[in-house]
Amino acid sequence: MLLWHEVAKGSPRLSTLECEVQLPPRRFRYDFKIPGTDVLVEVNGGTYHKKRLGHSSAAGIARDYEKSNYCQMKGWQQFTYDTKQVNLHNLQALYDYICKRYPHLC
């Protein structure tokens, strides 16, 4: 996620993201983990697809709820965005939140 590198460029500990993270024992995968935190980032693609595929179908939405709840029950925080929400403004807000919660990383 190129925009994240721009937002976090002043914080070497935060500038690298772990990709395709899985929380055992479930098979759920999360798009990114912020190193040194309990923060996971999920980007839902296909939200605006007309055919209701993936995250926009009833089954996909139910699966996303299950995944989000599982994440929280395991003590993680999940931030979910659709592809249009992955922008400098939202990532800066996430970075600011992380720096408040984990000041030693910033």
Protein Blocks (a to p, Z undefined) as FASTA:
>chain_A
ZZlmmmmmmmmklmpccehiaddfbfbdcfbdcehiabdcdddehklpmklpajlmmklm
mmmmmmmmmmmmnopacddddfklmcfklmmmmmmmmmmmmmmlZZ
